[in-house]
Each structure stands twice: as structure tokens, then as C-alpha cells.
Amino acid sequence: MGIPAEKDRWEVELRQVREELHALRAEQRELAKAVDQLVRTFTALSTHLGITSEPYSRKDRRSDDVPGFA
């Protein structure tokens, strides 16, 4: 009768792992939204300050690059 108890234990652990994975994926989605918001904020701020123009693209000539922005 040890086998059914072992099976139940594994099912409980598997359910817990699935719940943790679901929680991690939800956190990952929230983090992705936050990063996207940061990118949009940085883009808007840099455009407003005249550091870059929309859409941002790296220049071929290094002499025109603003110092500190690679």
C-alpha cells in the first residue's frame, strides 16, 4: 500500500510545482509590462530632451554619437 501514498505525494508536489510555475509566469508578465513601460518612458524622455529622434536607430558614423549613449 506504499505505492498509492507515493503516487498521492507526487501528485501533490506536481500540483505545487504547477502553481509555482503559474505564479512565476504571472510575475514574468508583470515584469515585462514594467520593462515595456520603462522603455516607452525613456524613449519619450530622450525624444523630449532632443537626445534622439523617433524611431531610435544607431547611427553608422561614430563621430555624431552623443557621448555616453552607445
Order of alpha helices (4+ residues) and beta strands (2+ residues): alpha
